[in-house]
Amino acid sequence: MRLGVLDVGSNTVHLLVVDAHPGARPLPAHSHKAELRLAELLDADGAIGSDGIDRLIGVVADALQAAEDKGCENVLPFATSAVREATNADEVLARVAAETGVRLAVLTGDEEARLTFLAVRRWFGWSAGRLLVLDIGGGSLEIAYGMDEEPDAAASLPLGAGRLTAGWLPGDPPDTNDVRALRRHVRAQIAHVVGDFSRLGRPDHVVATSKTFKQLARLAGAARSAEGLYVQRALSRAALADWVSRLAGMPTAERAELPGVSAGRAGQLVAGALVAEAAMDLFDVDELEICPWALREGVILRRLDHLPAERPALGQLPPA
């Protein structure tokens, strides 16, 4: 079947269309995205304003049209931290449903971490052993650890690159004191949960997902996305540490000209790099590998797991 997954994230609204059936890997067929940056549209009271809701409705309607054009049999719509934590989330969801017919499922932070972990486990397989998975979004940082497809520990922290940039780094380039204050804040937040994971033992494989980690890995010398999904991409703590101070000293326009950095994410890259560096330091990770699959693929895989597989009974041959 052809499935669409509609991800209303803190930075983008992204429709991913895949051809999939139970027992097979989803094959990407089409991608449609719009940068909305909901995490940066929250007002002083933490609400998404009427203009932001109108823009969200328009983007969701466009994504639905794209799904129809591409022949999707089903669309799985969900929202993450920006909608989840908006003080007027009920109003936002009601208006989106009334004007587009889409009922967004709002994922909890724990669900985000667990579904991302599922996608990473399926990508790397059982031979990867104990996995530690890190995912920096626009609104939150997800961490998960485990041996199986369900993690043994999962956490979601309000340390997304968009959220932190809007709240802590108003300058362009950011003020040195602001960067220092954000660094302290990020490390204190992550330190609160490190013990919950460390008691489970050292991971065999550390993996990161998300645009932030992909861009940082590219800066550190990883292969371009054009070279394909199956090229191994890694990020070392030493290379990341070198880039953090360099990025903090650049204005957004200069960061946007760096290899692999998109103009839409360049403004958030300092905050994202501080979170990535803190996570690698506090979890004592020298190097991690980048996984091309993340939350959207996890949602698709979970959906496929609940579909009946069409297969012959044992001892019977399929029809000719």
C-alpha beads as a LAMMPS data file, in Angstrom:
LAMMPS data file: protein, C-alpha beads

320 atoms
319 bonds

1 atom types
1 bond types

-500.0 500.0 xlo xhi
-500.0 500.0 ylo yhi
-500.0 500.0 zlo zhi

Masses

1 110.0

Atoms # bond

1 1 1 0.000 0.000 0.000
2 1 1 0.996 3.620 -0.331
3 1 1 1.041 5.383 3.048
4 1 1 1.618 8.971 4.011
5 1 1 2.840 10.135 7.403
6 1 1 2.142 13.776 8.224
7 1 1 4.530 15.093 10.860
8 1 1 3.585 18.461 12.388
9 1 1 6.876 19.170 14.090
10 1 1 8.319 22.137 15.900
11 1 1 10.255 23.258 12.804
12 1 1 8.530 21.755 9.786
13 1 1 5.329 20.140 8.609
14 1 1 6.560 17.143 6.636
15 1 1 4.572 14.649 4.588
16 1 1 6.529 11.495 3.812
17 1 1 4.939 9.123 1.289
18 1 1 6.145 5.518 1.251
19 1 1 5.283 2.267 -0.463
20 1 1 5.056 -0.368 2.251
21 1 1 3.627 -3.667 3.377
22 1 1 4.138 -5.779 6.510
23 1 1 7.533 -7.438 6.671
24 1 1 9.211 -5.123 4.164
25 1 1 11.121 -1.893 4.589
26 1 1 9.168 1.250 3.636
27 1 1 10.344 2.662 0.316
28 1 1 10.240 6.474 0.113
29 1 1 8.149 7.664 -2.814
30 1 1 7.679 11.387 -2.170
31 1 1 8.516 14.094 0.355
32 1 1 6.603 17.336 0.837
33 1 1 7.652 19.788 3.521
34 1 1 7.104 23.351 4.644
35 1 1 9.092 25.220 7.285
36 1 1 6.641 26.626 9.818
37 1 1 8.750 26.860 13.010
38 1 1 5.836 26.500 15.401
39 1 1 8.252 26.446 18.340
40 1 1 9.147 30.043 17.508
41 1 1 5.532 31.190 17.024
42 1 1 4.498 30.768 20.661
43 1 1 3.515 34.015 22.363
44 1 1 4.461 35.116 25.891
45 1 1 1.691 32.902 27.309
46 1 1 2.875 29.841 25.399
47 1 1 -0.006 29.899 22.899
48 1 1 0.124 29.600 19.109
49 1 1 -1.400 32.823 17.773
50 1 1 -4.242 32.971 15.272
51 1 1 -1.827 33.783 12.438
52 1 1 0.238 30.703 13.319
53 1 1 -2.879 28.517 13.388
54 1 1 -3.964 29.886 10.001
55 1 1 -0.552 29.104 8.548
56 1 1 -0.638 25.601 10.026
57 1 1 -4.066 24.945 8.526
58 1 1 -2.860 26.083 5.095
59 1 1 0.234 23.886 5.253
60 1 1 -1.756 20.831 6.393
61 1 1 -4.254 21.385 3.559
62 1 1 -1.382 21.554 1.041
63 1 1 0.104 18.339 2.448
64 1 1 -3.245 16.563 2.139
65 1 1 -3.479 17.611 -1.490
66 1 1 0.019 16.277 -2.101
67 1 1 -0.954 12.974 -0.435
68 1 1 -4.003 12.707 -2.686
69 1 1 -1.971 13.563 -5.773
70 1 1 0.508 10.794 -4.936
71 1 1 -2.216 8.195 -4.412
72 1 1 -1.945 7.631 -0.663
73 1 1 -4.450 5.112 0.659
74 1 1 -4.009 6.339 4.207
75 1 1 -2.369 9.286 5.972
76 1 1 -1.075 9.008 9.534
77 1 1 -1.091 12.537 11.008
78 1 1 0.652 13.431 14.258
79 1 1 2.050 16.437 16.111
80 1 1 4.974 16.743 18.514
81 1 1 6.205 19.129 21.193
82 1 1 5.221 22.537 19.756
83 1 1 1.527 21.595 19.595
84 1 1 1.711 19.339 22.648
85 1 1 2.998 22.116 24.875
86 1 1 1.028 25.045 23.455
87 1 1 -1.352 26.423 26.088
88 1 1 -4.103 26.531 23.452
89 1 1 -3.401 23.053 22.035
90 1 1 -7.098 22.081 22.186
91 1 1 -8.055 25.124 20.115
92 1 1 -5.309 24.410 17.573
93 1 1 -6.342 20.777 17.178
94 1 1 -10.039 21.667 16.915
95 1 1 -9.466 24.267 14.204
96 1 1 -7.192 21.974 12.184
97 1 1 -9.821 19.215 12.380
98 1 1 -12.725 21.530 11.510
99 1 1 -11.016 23.177 8.535
100 1 1 -9.010 20.288 7.056
101 1 1 -10.655 17.140 8.422
102 1 1 -7.306 16.030 9.874
103 1 1 -7.321 14.873 13.485
104 1 1 -3.752 15.196 14.653
105 1 1 -2.605 12.584 17.156
106 1 1 -0.446 14.412 19.680
107 1 1 2.505 12.232 20.668
108 1 1 3.933 12.409 24.153
109 1 1 7.668 12.903 24.541
110 1 1 7.974 9.305 25.692
111 1 1 6.165 8.103 22.553
112 1 1 8.484 10.182 20.372
113 1 1 11.536 8.615 21.996
114 1 1 10.151 5.077 21.732
115 1 1 9.045 5.339 18.099
116 1 1 12.378 6.853 17.085
117 1 1 14.147 4.041 18.909
118 1 1 12.045 1.478 17.003
119 1 1 13.088 3.023 13.680
120 1 1 16.768 2.972 14.654
121 1 1 16.574 -0.628 15.872
122 1 1 14.974 -1.751 12.607
123 1 1 17.600 0.104 10.589
124 1 1 20.632 -1.338 12.396
125 1 1 19.156 -4.689 13.433
126 1 1 19.878 -6.931 16.399
127 1 1 23.616 -7.034 15.760
128 1 1 23.878 -3.444 16.996
129 1 1 23.366 -4.739 20.549
130 1 1 22.486 -2.225 23.250
131 1 1 21.511 1.033 21.539
132 1 1 21.645 4.570 22.907
133 1 1 19.621 6.858 20.632
134 1 1 19.707 10.680 20.653
135 1 1 17.307 12.876 18.667
136 1 1 17.342 16.705 18.723
137 1 1 14.138 18.226 17.368
138 1 1 12.910 21.786 17.231
139 1 1 11.178 21.553 20.589
140 1 1 12.729 18.666 22.494
141 1 1 15.610 16.241 22.925
142 1 1 14.681 12.560 22.996
143 1 1 16.922 9.901 24.537
144 1 1 16.293 6.147 24.513
145 1 1 18.308 3.059 25.452
146 1 1 17.725 -0.667 25.132
147 1 1 18.437 -4.076 23.702
148 1 1 15.042 -4.817 22.157
149 1 1 12.591 -2.906 19.951
150 1 1 11.060 -1.277 23.020
151 1 1 13.668 0.739 24.939
152 1 1 14.407 -0.025 28.577
153 1 1 14.641 3.704 29.334
154 1 1 13.349 6.771 27.495
155 1 1 13.297 10.480 28.240
156 1 1 12.154 13.680 26.555
157 1 1 13.666 17.007 27.610
158 1 1 12.621 20.549 26.547
159 1 1 15.943 21.083 24.779
160 1 1 14.939 21.456 21.145
161 1 1 17.104 23.681 18.947
162 1 1 14.250 26.005 17.964
163 1 1 12.911 26.381 21.485
164 1 1 16.358 27.160 22.943
165 1 1 17.274 29.603 20.187
166 1 1 14.080 31.599 20.690
167 1 1 14.401 31.627 24.475
168 1 1 18.134 31.982 25.043
169 1 1 20.000 33.302 21.981
170 1 1 18.454 36.535 20.691
171 1 1 21.640 37.951 19.144
172 1 1 23.067 37.303 15.697
173 1 1 25.719 36.158 16.326
174 1 1 24.687 35.290 19.871
175 1 1 26.266 37.075 22.817
176 1 1 29.064 35.088 24.480
177 1 1 27.387 35.336 27.882
178 1 1 24.100 34.033 26.435
179 1 1 25.892 31.058 24.893
180 1 1 27.587 30.325 28.199
181 1 1 24.291 30.542 30.116
182 1 1 22.585 28.220 27.639
183 1 1 25.464 25.763 27.871
184 1 1 25.035 25.593 31.672
185 1 1 21.256 25.172 31.342
186 1 1 21.495 22.381 28.779
187 1 1 24.068 20.416 30.746
188 1 1 22.106 20.711 33.984
189 1 1 18.956 19.403 32.261
190 1 1 20.693 16.415 30.683
191 1 1 22.586 15.611 33.892
192 1 1 19.247 15.034 35.637
193 1 1 18.553 11.933 33.517
194 1 1 22.018 10.525 32.808
195 1 1 21.898 8.263 35.844
196 1 1 18.668 6.620 34.660
197 1 1 20.543 5.392 31.584
198 1 1 24.023 4.827 33.017
199 1 1 22.767 2.254 35.522
200 1 1 21.750 0.045 32.572
201 1 1 25.343 -0.282 31.392
202 1 1 27.341 1.108 28.517
203 1 1 25.704 0.926 25.087
204 1 1 27.259 -1.110 22.308
205 1 1 26.260 1.413 19.677
206 1 1 25.363 5.119 19.974
207 1 1 23.159 6.542 17.236
208 1 1 21.746 9.986 16.492
209 1 1 18.907 11.052 14.248
210 1 1 17.469 14.450 13.247
211 1 1 18.429 17.272 10.935
212 1 1 20.612 18.895 13.596
213 1 1 22.871 15.875 14.002
214 1 1 23.005 15.306 10.240
215 1 1 24.142 18.885 9.648
216 1 1 26.762 18.706 12.389
217 1 1 28.089 15.421 10.996
218 1 1 28.296 16.954 7.522
219 1 1 30.302 19.883 8.902
220 1 1 32.648 17.373 10.531
221 1 1 33.283 15.688 7.185
222 1 1 30.489 13.111 6.772
223 1 1 29.265 12.219 3.294
224 1 1 26.712 14.409 1.544
225 1 1 23.086 13.257 1.491
226 1 1 23.358 12.921 -2.288
227 1 1 25.693 9.974 -1.780
228 1 1 22.776 7.859 -0.553
229 1 1 21.169 6.404 2.569
230 1 1 23.563 3.500 2.972
231 1 1 26.807 5.443 3.331
232 1 1 27.990 5.326 6.934
233 1 1 28.036 8.751 8.568
234 1 1 29.571 9.472 11.964
235 1 1 30.211 12.397 14.296
236 1 1 33.052 12.471 16.808
237 1 1 32.996 14.422 20.044
238 1 1 36.357 16.022 19.225
239 1 1 35.179 17.308 15.843
240 1 1 31.931 18.597 17.345
241 1 1 33.759 20.466 20.126
242 1 1 35.838 22.247 17.501
243 1 1 32.719 23.389 15.639
244 1 1 30.688 24.622 18.629
245 1 1 32.787 27.720 19.270
246 1 1 33.176 28.404 15.562
247 1 1 29.430 28.303 14.964
248 1 1 28.733 30.535 17.960
249 1 1 30.969 33.237 16.483
250 1 1 29.221 33.282 13.092
251 1 1 26.086 35.210 12.093
252 1 1 23.225 33.145 10.698
253 1 1 23.931 34.149 7.102
254 1 1 27.497 32.849 7.351
255 1 1 26.373 29.557 8.916
256 1 1 23.878 29.097 6.072
257 1 1 26.771 29.019 3.587
258 1 1 28.484 26.099 5.319
259 1 1 28.324 22.674 3.608
260 1 1 25.172 20.764 4.515
261 1 1 23.559 23.595 6.501
262 1 1 20.131 24.705 5.298
263 1 1 19.166 28.369 5.455
264 1 1 16.065 27.525 7.474
265 1 1 18.024 25.723 10.200
266 1 1 21.154 27.886 10.289
267 1 1 19.735 30.122 13.021
268 1 1 19.176 27.142 15.329
269 1 1 22.478 25.404 14.775
270 1 1 24.358 26.924 17.714
271 1 1 21.737 25.754 20.207
272 1 1 21.576 22.354 18.523
273 1 1 25.360 22.003 18.656
274 1 1 25.400 22.860 22.372
275 1 1 22.806 20.148 23.054
276 1 1 24.656 17.588 20.924
277 1 1 27.977 18.341 22.600
278 1 1 26.464 18.190 26.085
279 1 1 24.770 14.854 25.386
280 1 1 27.959 13.317 24.014
281 1 1 30.011 14.646 26.946
282 1 1 27.625 13.619 29.718
283 1 1 26.974 10.171 28.236
284 1 1 30.731 9.798 27.568
285 1 1 30.271 9.172 23.843
286 1 1 33.414 9.530 21.735
287 1 1 31.652 8.890 18.426
288 1 1 28.122 8.242 17.254
289 1 1 26.604 7.093 13.980
290 1 1 23.894 8.933 12.076
291 1 1 20.724 6.976 11.248
292 1 1 18.627 8.063 8.250
293 1 1 15.442 6.737 9.860
294 1 1 13.757 8.547 12.743
295 1 1 10.301 9.342 14.134
296 1 1 8.332 9.334 10.868
297 1 1 9.681 5.913 9.939
298 1 1 8.921 4.700 13.460
299 1 1 5.280 5.753 13.067
300 1 1 5.061 3.928 9.735
301 1 1 6.703 0.780 11.105
302 1 1 4.379 0.677 14.107
303 1 1 1.377 1.027 11.772
304 1 1 2.647 -1.799 9.570
305 1 1 3.169 -3.985 12.631
306 1 1 -0.565 -3.787 13.302
307 1 1 -1.618 -4.763 9.772
308 1 1 -2.307 -8.451 9.080
309 1 1 0.407 -10.021 6.970
310 1 1 -0.924 -11.887 3.940
311 1 1 0.985 -15.145 3.898
312 1 1 0.167 -18.831 3.238
313 1 1 -0.436 -21.142 6.149
314 1 1 2.370 -23.525 7.073
315 1 1 2.489 -26.492 4.745
316 1 1 0.525 -24.729 2.003
317 1 1 1.752 -23.198 -1.227
318 1 1 0.520 -19.774 -2.319
319 1 1 -1.924 -19.786 -5.236
320 1 1 -0.348 -19.895 -8.681

Bonds

1 1 1 2
2 1 2 3
3 1 3 4
4 1 4 5
5 1 5 6
6 1 6 7
7 1 7 8
8 1 8 9
9 1 9 10
10 1 10 11
11 1 11 12
12 1 12 13
13 1 13 14
14 1 14 15
15 1 15 16
16 1 16 17
17 1 17 18
18 1 18 19
19 1 19 20
20 1 20 21
21 1 21 22
22 1 22 23
23 1 23 24
24 1 24 25
25 1 25 26
26 1 26 27
27 1 27 28
28 1 28 29
29 1 29 30
30 1 30 31
31 1 31 32
32 1 32 33
33 1 33 34
34 1 34 35
35 1 35 36
36 1 36 37
37 1 37 38
38 1 38 39
39 1 39 40
40 1 40 41
41 1 41 42
42 1 42 43
43 1 43 44
44 1 44 45
45 1 45 46
46 1 46 47
47 1 47 48
48 1 48 49
49 1 49 50
50 1 50 51
51 1 51 52
52 1 52 53
53 1 53 54
54 1 54 55
55 1 55 56
56 1 56 57
57 1 57 58
58 1 58 59
59 1 59 60
60 1 60 61
61 1 61 62
62 1 62 63
63 1 63 64
64 1 64 65
65 1 65 66
66 1 66 67
67 1 67 68
68 1 68 69
69 1 69 70
70 1 70 71
71 1 71 72
72 1 72 73
73 1 73 74
74 1 74 75
75 1 75 76
76 1 76 77
77 1 77 78
78 1 78 79
79 1 79 80
80 1 80 81
81 1 81 82
82 1 82 83
83 1 83 84
84 1 84 85
85 1 85 86
86 1 86 87
87 1 87 88
88 1 88 89
89 1 89 90
90 1 90 91
91 1 91 92
92 1 92 93
93 1 93 94
94 1 94 95
95 1 95 96
96 1 96 97
97 1 97 98
98 1 98 99
99 1 99 100
100 1 100 101
101 1 101 102
102 1 102 103
103 1 103 104
104 1 104 105
105 1 105 106
106 1 106 107
107 1 107 108
108 1 108 109
109 1 109 110
110 1 110 111
111 1 111 112
112 1 112 113
113 1 113 114
114 1 114 115
115 1 115 116
116 1 116 117
117 1 117 118
118 1 118 119
119 1 119 120
120 1 120 121
121 1 121 122
122 1 122 123
123 1 123 124
124 1 124 125
125 1 125 126
126 1 126 127
127 1 127 128
128 1 128 129
129 1 129 130
130 1 130 131
131 1 131 132
132 1 132 133
133 1 133 134
134 1 134 135
135 1 135 136
136 1 136 137
137 1 137 138
138 1 138 139
139 1 139 140
140 1 140 141
141 1 141 142
142 1 142 143
143 1 143 144
144 1 144 145
145 1 145 146
146 1 146 147
147 1 147 148
148 1 148 149
149 1 149 150
150 1 150 151
151 1 151 152
152 1 152 153
153 1 153 154
154 1 154 155
155 1 155 156
156 1 156 157
157 1 157 158
158 1 158 159
159 1 159 160
160 1 160 161
161 1 161 162
162 1 162 163
163 1 163 164
164 1 164 165
165 1 165 166
166 1 166 167
167 1 167 168
168 1 168 169
169 1 169 170
170 1 170 171
171 1 171 172
172 1 172 173
173 1 173 174
174 1 174 175
175 1 175 176
176 1 176 177
177 1 177 178
178 1 178 179
179 1 179 180
180 1 180 181
181 1 181 182
182 1 182 183
183 1 183 184
184 1 184 185
185 1 185 186
186 1 186 187
187 1 187 188
188 1 188 189
189 1 189 190
190 1 190 191
191 1 191 192
192 1 192 193
193 1 193 194
194 1 194 195
195 1 195 196
196 1 196 197
197 1 197 198
198 1 198 199
199 1 199 200
200 1 200 201
201 1 201 202
202 1 202 203
203 1 203 204
204 1 204 205
205 1 205 206
206 1 206 207
207 1 207 208
208 1 208 209
209 1 209 210
210 1 210 211
211 1 211 212
212 1 212 213
213 1 213 214
214 1 214 215
215 1 215 216
216 1 216 217
217 1 217 218
218 1 218 219
219 1 219 220
220 1 220 221
221 1 221 222
222 1 222 223
223 1 223 224
224 1 224 225
225 1 225 226
226 1 226 227
227 1 227 228
228 1 228 229
229 1 229 230
230 1 230 231
231 1 231 232
232 1 232 233
233 1 233 234
234 1 234 235
235 1 235 236
236 1 236 237
237 1 237 238
238 1 238 239
239 1 239 240
240 1 240 241
241 1 241 242
242 1 242 243
243 1 243 244
244 1 244 245
245 1 245 246
246 1 246 247
247 1 247 248
248 1 248 249
249 1 249 250
250 1 250 251
251 1 251 252
252 1 252 253
253 1 253 254
254 1 254 255
255 1 255 256
256 1 256 257
257 1 257 258
258 1 258 259
259 1 259 260
260 1 260 261
261 1 261 262
262 1 262 263
263 1 263 264
264 1 264 265
265 1 265 266
266 1 266 267
267 1 267 268
268 1 268 269
269 1 269 270
270 1 270 271
271 1 271 272
272 1 272 273
273 1 273 274
274 1 274 275
275 1 275 276
276 1 276 277
277 1 277 278
278 1 278 279
279 1 279 280
280 1 280 281
281 1 281 282
282 1 282 283
283 1 283 284
284 1 284 285
285 1 285 286
286 1 286 287
287 1 287 288
288 1 288 289
289 1 289 290
290 1 290 291
291 1 291 292
292 1 292 293
293 1 293 294
294 1 294 295
295 1 295 296
296 1 296 297
297 1 297 298
298 1 298 299
299 1 299 300
300 1 300 301
301 1 301 302
302 1 302 303
303 1 303 304
304 1 304 305
305 1 305 306
306 1 306 307
307 1 307 308
308 1 308 309
309 1 309 310
310 1 310 311
311 1 311 312
312 1 312 313
313 1 313 314
314 1 314 315
315 1 315 316
316 1 316 317
317 1 317 318
318 1 318 319
319 1 319 320
